[in-house]
């Protein structure tokens, strides 16, 4: 089964600081960092506290928000690096971060990670901490 991947609690807090709106999600972290979901058919206010809960965006929605609101493109991809003297190749995921107005690369750090999801998370967090 394929499931959605959500930003970490730390990244969710950064998104909130930078103006990410909770209307984009039905998942939230409570103040202790526990992820929970709101059933759209249930009473929203019964389970959700606007003052303390933090919207838990999917990786995709966070990247879309960065594109549409801040004109920052986050593009995770696979990369191959030569490792060792025997020339063996290691595949990792990294991310290109592009200014979508000028098409300039916004960082030289590919943030290599073992999975696509970790690369996307690292890039989103980088954008929030350094570019917005």
N, C-alpha and C positions, 0 to 999 in steps of 0.2 A: 504494500500500500504506500502510495506517495502522500506525504504530509507537507504542510506548509512549514517553512522555517521562519522563525521570528527573531527580531533583533534581541540582543541581550538586554538585561535590566539596565546596565550602565549606558548602553547606546540609546535605549528608550528615554532615559533621563536627559541625555544630551539633545535628542530630538525634541522633547518637550521644551527645553530651554531655548531652542532655536525656532520655536513656533509651529511645530508639527501639530496638526489638529486631530483630536481623537475621533472625528467623524469618519476618518478613513479606515477604521478598524472596529472589530467587535471583540478584540482581545486586549487585556489590560494586566499590568503588574500591580499588585497591592503594595503598600508602603514597605513591606518586608521582602519584596522581590519575587513573590509567588505569582505565576502566570495563571490567569483565569479567563474564561470566555463568557460573553453575554449572548444568550439565546435571543435572537431578534423578536421572538414571539413572547418573551417574558417581559416583566416590568423592569425596564432599564434602571430606573432609580432605586429599585429594591436591592440591586446587587452592585451598583457602581457609585463610588464617591468621587465626584469631580475634584475635590480639594486634595485628595491624597493619592488617588490611582493615576497610573501613567499608561498612556496608550502604548500597546505592544504591536508595532507595525511588522508586517512581513518584510523580508529582505527586499522583495520586488517592489512593494509599495513605497518603502523608504527610498529606493533608487529612483522610482518614478517621481516622488516628491522632490528629490534633489534636481532631477532633470527639469521638471515643469516650473518649480518655484525659484530655484537658484541657478538654473542653466549649467548644471554640473553633470556630466555624463560619467557614470561608473560602469566600467566594462570588464567584469571578471573573465579570465580566459586561462587556458592551460599553457604552460611554458616548459621548455626542456632545458636542463642545465647539464653540462658535462661535469662528471664527478669522478675524482680519483685519477690515478695514473693510467688505468686501463681504458679510459675514455668512456666508461659506463655513463648512461644517461639517466637522470632523475627527472621525473615529471612532477611539477607542482602547479598550483594555481596562483595567479597574480592578477593585478588589476591595473588597467589604465584609467586614469582620471583625467577627463578632458573638459576644458572650458567650451561649452557649446555655442558661445557667441563668437569666439575667435579661433576655435579648434586647436588651441594650444594645449600641450600636455601640462597638467598642473602639478605633477610630482614625478620625480625620477625613481622613486621607491616603488617597486612592483608589489611590495608586501607579500612575498611568497608564503603560501599556506598549503597544507596538505589537501584541503577540500575547497570546492567552489564556494560553499556556504561560508566558510571561515574567511576566504578572500573577500567576499562581498561584505561581510560584517566589518572586517578590518578597514576596508575602503570607506564605508559609510562613516565609521567612527573617525577616521582621518579627516574626512570632509567637514564633519561637525566641529572637530577640535581645531582645525587649522585653516579652513577656507571660508567659513561662514561667520 
